[in-house]
Amino acid sequence: MQLHDNATLIFPVTEPHPQVLGKPRLRTEVMRQIQNDAQTLAAFRALPHQARETFLDFCIGNRGLKVTYDPFFLNIFDPVAHPGRLDRLLSCILDQDVKVKGVLPRERRRISEDSSLIIMDILAQLSDGGLVNVEMQRIGYDFPVQRSFCYGADLLVRQYDMVRESYKKQDKRFSYLHIQPVFVIVLMEESSSVFHQYPDQYMHRSQFCFDTGLKMKQLENFIYISLDIFRQMEHNRLTELDAWMYFLGSDHPEDILRIIRKYPFFQELYQDIIKFRYHPKELITMFSEALRIMDQNTVEYMVDELKAELSEKISELSKLDSELSRKKSELSEKDSELSKRDSELSKKNSELSKKDLELTKKDLELKEQKAELEKLRALLQQYANL
């Protein structure tokens, strides 16, 4: 059964609430509230211009607030404060009924120093013991299968340690059959070019199979979601999965209104977001922290990109240098051959010059002999006339 196509079979629909972004406020009113607290004002002034306008637009009521940044996401999806929300999101993405047992610390999860513009990263344990890692990237980069399998393997090892320790404490025998599937879910606000090769598909799910058709349980599962491609597609039916994608990827009022009208459940989530509008001090602290993390990751990402570009350039230069050396060697050989030929030509030219001198000398001798013969003919003619 496709849960995201028939989400209402699991989650009932209620009547929508008319409010979307709350009562509008004047810009002067919001600025006055910011200026009344020195710490809030200092944090506001530290924001880049575009970030200030985004912050004010939300506080005024002109737009929503993206919840993909860590502070806001964890606030909205906190399993303790808001049980069931993360279950519902993951149920639609994984296309199965999901119950989240709890959110786990992520210290061990980061198996490399690459943050790659990660702006939200949450690790959850399911009721069956399986693990789900949900990662949001501001700018999707090449996410190779090798990296995916490393992440999935780390989740499996972590689950293995937890389950084995649990059985040990209960004095029960551990079996690998107790290991449950793990999921790596990567959401991208702006996906890389490889995903744009499929402009009509925004979600990609991995499949595990044997060439013989042998069926076995798949333990590592990978799902890539391109929110930018999703936004470019038409969604006339607006399934609950579509609604979640809009919730995560859009802060436009028209999208928010459309979601609430079809799935009033989201009204509660947006109301929690709207509360931040009236508490700029708390909001700007979370907003600044999210931007700080994003800026730090941006720098790291750019450094990684420059390193990769530099490495590529060095490789290209190395190839060019090798090609140049090869051509120099060929030119040197040709130059040596030409020098040899030039020497032979010089030798032949010298011989020709010598022969030319000899011919010139013989020509002069012939001319002298011819002149002598002419004189003799003239004398003979004189004697004949006597």
FIPA-966265 format. One record per residue (C-alpha): residue number from 1; residue in three letters; x, y, z. Coordinates in pm, whole numbers, plus 50000, padded with zeros to 5 digits. Example, Ala and Ser with C-alpha at 12.3 -4.5 7.8 and 13.67 -1.06 7.14 Angstrom:
BEGIN
num, residu, X, Y, Z
1, Ala, 51230, 49550, 50780
2, Ser, 51367, 49894, 50714
This chain:
BEGIN
num, residu, X, Y, Z
1, Met, 50000, 50000, 50000
2, Gln, 50135, 50344, 49904
3, Leu, 50098, 50537, 50229
4, His, 50191, 50873, 50082
5, Asp, 49918, 50839, 49817
6, Asn, 49655, 50747, 50074
7, Ala, 49788, 50923, 50383
8, Thr, 49439, 50998, 50515
9, Leu, 49386, 50625, 50572
10, Ile, 49638, 50650, 50857
11, Phe, 49609, 51014, 50964
12, Pro, 49253, 51157, 50973
13, Val, 49173, 51504, 50833
14, Thr, 49021, 51777, 51053
15, Glu, 48869, 52115, 50969
16, Pro, 49122, 52387, 50874
17, His, 49181, 52699, 51079
18, Pro, 49144, 53032, 50890
19, Gln, 49472, 53180, 51024
20, Val, 49790, 53105, 50828
21, Leu, 50071, 53335, 50937
22, Gly, 49897, 53508, 51224
23, Lys, 49787, 53871, 51256
24, Pro, 50001, 54109, 51046
25, Arg, 50233, 54349, 51230
26, Leu, 50387, 54679, 51130
27, Arg, 50757, 54691, 51049
28, Thr, 50798, 54982, 51294
29, Glu, 50636, 54775, 51569
30, Val, 50875, 54485, 51511
31, Met, 51178, 54717, 51495
32, Arg, 51071, 54886, 51818
33, Gln, 51055, 54549, 51992
34, Ile, 51401, 54460, 51861
35, Gln, 51548, 54795, 51966
36, Asn, 51410, 54762, 52319
37, Asp, 51663, 54486, 52392
38, Ala, 52032, 54568, 52338
39, Gln, 52133, 54203, 52290
40, Thr, 51860, 54143, 52035
41, Leu, 51948, 54465, 51850
42, Ala, 52317, 54371, 51837
43, Ala, 52233, 54026, 51702
44, Phe, 51998, 54181, 51443
45, Arg, 52262, 54428, 51325
46, Ala, 52512, 54142, 51291
47, Leu, 52290, 53969, 51036
48, Pro, 52359, 54015, 50663
49, His, 52114, 54250, 50488
50, Gln, 51918, 53972, 50315
51, Ala, 51894, 53775, 50641
52, Arg, 51758, 54086, 50818
53, Glu, 51485, 54124, 50555
54, Thr, 51396, 53755, 50579
55, Phe, 51380, 53787, 50958
56, Leu, 51158, 54098, 50940
57, Asp, 50933, 53948, 50671
58, Phe, 50860, 53658, 50902
59, Cys, 50801, 53877, 51208
60, Ile, 50572, 54106, 51007
61, Gly, 50375, 53812, 50869
62, Asn, 50469, 53833, 50500
63, Arg, 50620, 53485, 50483
64, Gly, 50670, 53166, 50678
65, Leu, 50989, 53034, 50834
66, Lys, 51200, 52751, 50698
67, Val, 51222, 52475, 50956
68, Thr, 51507, 52284, 50796
69, Tyr, 51767, 52449, 51020
70, Asp, 51861, 52249, 51328
71, Pro, 51719, 52479, 51602
72, Phe, 51377, 52515, 51438
73, Phe, 51348, 52156, 51317
74, Leu, 51428, 52013, 51659
75, Asn, 51184, 52255, 51819
76, Ile, 50899, 52159, 51587
77, Phe, 50974, 51784, 51575
78, Asp, 51086, 51723, 51933
79, Pro, 50947, 51370, 52001
80, Val, 50901, 51451, 52371
81, Ala, 50723, 51786, 52328
82, His, 50541, 51686, 52009
83, Pro, 50501, 51307, 51993
84, Gly, 50386, 51173, 51660
85, Arg, 50510, 51451, 51431
86, Leu, 50839, 51291, 51334
87, Asp, 50655, 50958, 51307
88, Arg, 50418, 51108, 51056
89, Leu, 50692, 51270, 50846
90, Leu, 50900, 50952, 50833
91, Ser, 50594, 50737, 50765
92, Cys, 50531, 50932, 50446
93, Ile, 50895, 50934, 50335
94, Leu, 50959, 50566, 50413
95, Asp, 50617, 50465, 50283
96, Gln, 50544, 50254, 50592
97, Asp, 50399, 50301, 50938
98, Val, 50682, 50440, 51155
99, Lys, 50702, 50484, 51532
100, Val, 50997, 50687, 51658
101, Lys, 51131, 50564, 51991
102, Gly, 51356, 50863, 52047
103, Val, 51621, 51098, 51906
104, Leu, 51981, 50986, 51964
105, Pro, 52296, 51196, 52013
106, Arg, 52491, 51240, 51690
107, Glu, 52853, 51256, 51812
108, Arg, 52944, 50914, 51673
109, Arg, 52731, 50972, 51366
110, Arg, 52976, 51219, 51215
111, Ile, 53227, 50977, 51071
112, Ser, 53411, 51247, 50878
113, Glu, 53490, 51614, 50913
114, Asp, 53288, 51697, 50603
115, Ser, 52977, 51895, 50691
116, Ser, 52904, 51966, 50326
117, Leu, 52654, 52242, 50394
118, Ile, 52453, 52025, 50632
119, Ile, 52201, 52253, 50799
120, Met, 51991, 51991, 50973
121, Asp, 52087, 51644, 51089
122, Ile, 51874, 51425, 51314
123, Leu, 51925, 51062, 51415
124, Ala, 51618, 50872, 51535
125, Gln, 51565, 50522, 51668
126, Leu, 51253, 50337, 51556
127, Ser, 51041, 50118, 51777
128, Asp, 51181, 49802, 51613
129, Gly, 51539, 49913, 51690
130, Gly, 51621, 50034, 51340
131, Leu, 51790, 50372, 51294
132, Val, 51702, 50662, 51065
133, Asn, 51933, 50951, 50985
134, Val, 51764, 51254, 50827
135, Glu, 52005, 51507, 50680
136, Met, 51923, 51838, 50514
137, Gln, 52175, 52002, 50280
138, Arg, 52144, 52363, 50170
139, Ile, 52338, 52293, 49851
140, Gly, 52344, 51932, 49747
141, Tyr, 52684, 51818, 49625
142, Asp, 52801, 51496, 49471
143, Phe, 52690, 51240, 49727
144, Pro, 52867, 50926, 49604
145, Val, 52742, 50579, 49679
146, Gln, 53064, 50511, 49871
147, Arg, 52980, 50785, 50122
148, Ser, 52622, 50664, 50151
149, Phe, 52730, 50311, 50233
150, Cys, 52977, 50441, 50491
151, Tyr, 52696, 50632, 50663
152, Gly, 52466, 50330, 50645
153, Ala, 52740, 50101, 50776
154, Asp, 52799, 50337, 51069
155, Leu, 52428, 50320, 51157
156, Leu, 52436, 49939, 51143
157, Val, 52742, 49921, 51369
158, Arg, 52581, 50163, 51612
159, Gln, 52262, 49956, 51619
160, Tyr, 52467, 49638, 51656
161, Asp, 52641, 49778, 51967
162, Met, 52311, 49893, 52119
163, Val, 52122, 49569, 52054
164, Arg, 52408, 49344, 52160
165, Glu, 52453, 49538, 52485
166, Ser, 52079, 49525, 52551
167, Tyr, 52067, 49146, 52510
168, Lys, 52377, 49109, 52724
169, Lys, 52214, 49301, 53010
170, Gln, 51905, 49080, 52982
171, Asp, 52129, 48772, 52982
172, Lys, 51985, 48672, 52645
173, Arg, 52162, 48534, 52344
174, Phe, 52227, 48787, 52068
175, Ser, 52170, 48701, 51703
176, Tyr, 52235, 48897, 51385
177, Leu, 51871, 48835, 51304
178, His, 51793, 49101, 51565
179, Ile, 51950, 49370, 51343
180, Gln, 51686, 49586, 51175
181, Pro, 51713, 49797, 50857
182, Val, 51870, 50144, 50877
183, Phe, 51780, 50441, 50661
184, Val, 51984, 50737, 50536
185, Ile, 51752, 51014, 50416
186, Val, 51917, 51312, 50242
187, Leu, 51702, 51617, 50166
188, Met, 51857, 51883, 49941
189, Glu, 51730, 52240, 49904
190, Glu, 51938, 52279, 49588
191, Ser, 52041, 51945, 49443
192, Ser, 52346, 51879, 49228
193, Ser, 52343, 51826, 48852
194, Val, 52328, 51446, 48869
195, Phe, 51974, 51465, 49013
196, His, 51862, 51713, 48747
197, Gln, 51911, 51440, 48489
198, Tyr, 51570, 51322, 48616
199, Pro, 51361, 51644, 48615
200, Asp, 51035, 51455, 48668
201, Gln, 51161, 51261, 48974
202, Tyr, 51242, 51431, 49304
203, Met, 51276, 51119, 49523
204, His, 51522, 50836, 49464
205, Arg, 51508, 50515, 49670
206, Ser, 51779, 50249, 49671
207, Gln, 51705, 49884, 49591
208, Phe, 51902, 49574, 49682
209, Cys, 51893, 49267, 49459
210, Phe, 52089, 48969, 49330
211, Asp, 52138, 48891, 48961
212, Thr, 51967, 48554, 49016
213, Gly, 51653, 48709, 49162
214, Leu, 51731, 48578, 49511
215, Lys, 51526, 48769, 49770
216, Met, 51692, 48881, 50093
217, Lys, 51625, 49155, 50345
218, Gln, 51779, 49493, 50262
219, Leu, 51953, 49641, 50567
220, Glu, 52100, 49962, 50424
221, Asn, 51846, 50192, 50263
222, Phe, 51912, 50529, 50098
223, Ile, 51662, 50795, 49999
224, Tyr, 51759, 51118, 49821
225, Ile, 51503, 51398, 49802
226, Ser, 51553, 51704, 49578
227, Leu, 51330, 51981, 49712
228, Asp, 51422, 52217, 49426
229, Ile, 51306, 51962, 49167
230, Phe, 50992, 51902, 49376
231, Arg, 50910, 52275, 49365
232, Gln, 50948, 52280, 48986
233, Met, 50700, 51997, 48940
234, Glu, 50320, 52025, 48938
235, His, 50140, 51857, 49227
236, Asn, 49770, 51869, 49148
237, Arg, 49667, 51591, 49386
238, Leu, 49876, 51719, 49679
239, Thr, 49934, 51397, 49873
240, Glu, 50046, 51420, 50234
241, Leu, 50400, 51346, 50121
242, Asp, 50373, 51651, 49890
243, Ala, 50250, 51856, 50185
244, Trp, 50554, 51756, 50392
245, Met, 50785, 51851, 50106
246, Tyr, 50622, 52195, 50086
247, Phe, 50645, 52227, 50464
248, Leu, 51018, 52156, 50456
249, Gly, 51103, 52340, 50136
250, Ser, 50880, 52647, 50109
251, Asp, 50802, 52953, 50321
252, His, 50560, 53108, 50069
253, Pro, 50215, 53194, 50214
254, Glu, 50029, 53049, 49913
255, Asp, 50198, 52710, 49966
256, Ile, 50127, 52721, 50339
257, Leu, 49760, 52801, 50279
258, Arg, 49729, 52520, 50025
259, Ile, 49879, 52270, 50269
260, Ile, 49652, 52371, 50556
261, Arg, 49339, 52358, 50342
262, Lys, 49414, 52001, 50233
263, Tyr, 49577, 51877, 50556
264, Pro, 49464, 52086, 50856
265, Phe, 49703, 51885, 51076
266, Phe, 49977, 52124, 50960
267, Gln, 49794, 52420, 51118
268, Glu, 49926, 52310, 51455
269, Leu, 50285, 52299, 51325
270, Tyr, 50257, 52642, 51164
271, Gln, 50105, 52784, 51483
272, Asp, 50415, 52668, 51671
273, Ile, 50627, 52845, 51409
274, Ile, 50414, 53162, 51423
275, Lys, 50476, 53189, 51801
276, Phe, 50837, 53283, 51722
277, Arg, 50712, 53602, 51552
278, Tyr, 50628, 53755, 51888
279, His, 50953, 53658, 52059
280, Pro, 51230, 53820, 51850
281, Lys, 51496, 53768, 52117
282, Glu, 51451, 53390, 52120
283, Leu, 51396, 53383, 51744
284, Ile, 51706, 53580, 51653
285, Thr, 51922, 53364, 51879
286, Met, 51809, 53052, 51694
287, Phe, 51821, 53233, 51360
288, Ser, 52175, 53358, 51417
289, Glu, 52294, 53015, 51529
290, Ala, 52144, 52854, 51219
291, Leu, 52312, 53112, 50993
292, Arg, 52643, 53074, 51180
293, Ile, 52640, 52699, 51125
294, Met, 52539, 52747, 50763
295, Asp, 52812, 53008, 50703
296, Gln, 53072, 52785, 50867
297, Asn, 52962, 52493, 50654
298, Thr, 52960, 52717, 50347
299, Val, 53323, 52810, 50411
300, Glu, 53417, 52445, 50463
301, Tyr, 53226, 52348, 50151
302, Met, 53396, 52618, 49946
303, Val, 53736, 52512, 50080
304, Asp, 53660, 52152, 49987
305, Glu, 53544, 52265, 49644
306, Leu, 53859, 52474, 49594
307, Lys, 54075, 52184, 49710
308, Ala, 53902, 51953, 49467
309, Glu, 53932, 52211, 49190
310, Leu, 54300, 52269, 49274
311, Ser, 54365, 51895, 49277
312, Glu, 54195, 51866, 48939
313, Lys, 54401, 52157, 48801
314, Ile, 54722, 52003, 48936
315, Ser, 54630, 51675, 48770
316, Glu, 54559, 51856, 48443
317, Leu, 54888, 52049, 48468
318, Ser, 55071, 51725, 48540
319, Lys, 54920, 51572, 48227
320, Leu, 55009, 51882, 48025
321, Asp, 55361, 51879, 48165
322, Ser, 55398, 51511, 48072
323, Glu, 55263, 51583, 47725
324, Leu, 55497, 51881, 47691
325, Ser, 55796, 51669, 47799
326, Arg, 55698, 51405, 47544
327, Lys, 55669, 51666, 47270
328, Lys, 56002, 51821, 47375
329, Ser, 56162, 51478, 47349
330, Glu, 56011, 51428, 47005
331, Leu, 56126, 51774, 46897
332, Ser, 56473, 51703, 47032
333, Glu, 56489, 51382, 46829
334, Lys, 56364, 51565, 46521
335, Asp, 56615, 51846, 46584
336, Ser, 56895, 51591, 46611
337, Glu, 56778, 51431, 46287
338, Leu, 56760, 51770, 46117
339, Ser, 57107, 51859, 46245
340, Lys, 57237, 51533, 46103
341, Arg, 57068, 51601, 45772
342, Asp, 57196, 51959, 45777
343, Ser, 57550, 51829, 45831
344, Glu, 57509, 51587, 45540
345, Leu, 57368, 51864, 45324
346, Ser, 57657, 52091, 45419
347, Lys, 57901, 51817, 45322
348, Lys, 57726, 51761, 44992
349, Asn, 57710, 52134, 44932
350, Ser, 58084, 52158, 44992
351, Glu, 58143, 51874, 44744
352, Leu, 57915, 52044, 44491
353, Ser, 58098, 52373, 44539
354, Lys, 58429, 52195, 44477
355, Lys, 58291, 52030, 44165
356, Asp, 58150, 52364, 44055
357, Leu, 58498, 52519, 44083
358, Glu, 58643, 52232, 43884
359, Leu, 58376, 52276, 43617
360, Thr, 58440, 52649, 43609
361, Lys, 58814, 52584, 43567
362, Lys, 58750, 52333, 43286
363, Asp, 58512, 52579, 43124
364, Leu, 58784, 52844, 43123
365, Glu, 59030, 52594, 42978
366, Leu, 58780, 52505, 42705
367, Lys, 58728, 52872, 42628
368, Glu, 59106, 52922, 42601
369, Gln, 59136, 52616, 42376
370, Lys, 58850, 52744, 42164
371, Ala, 59017, 53084, 42130
372, Glu, 59345, 52911, 42029
373, Leu, 59162, 52709, 41766
374, Glu, 59004, 53024, 41627
375, Lys, 59349, 53178, 41591
376, Leu, 59475, 52867, 41410
377, Arg, 59178, 52872, 41172
378, Ala, 59249, 53235, 41093
379, Leu, 59615, 53158, 41011
380, Leu, 59515, 52865, 40794
381, Gln, 59277, 53084, 40605
382, Gln, 59552, 53340, 40540
383, Tyr, 59787, 53070, 40401
384, Ala, 59513, 52938, 40179
385, Asn, 59460, 53276, 40018
386, Leu, 59833, 53316, 39917
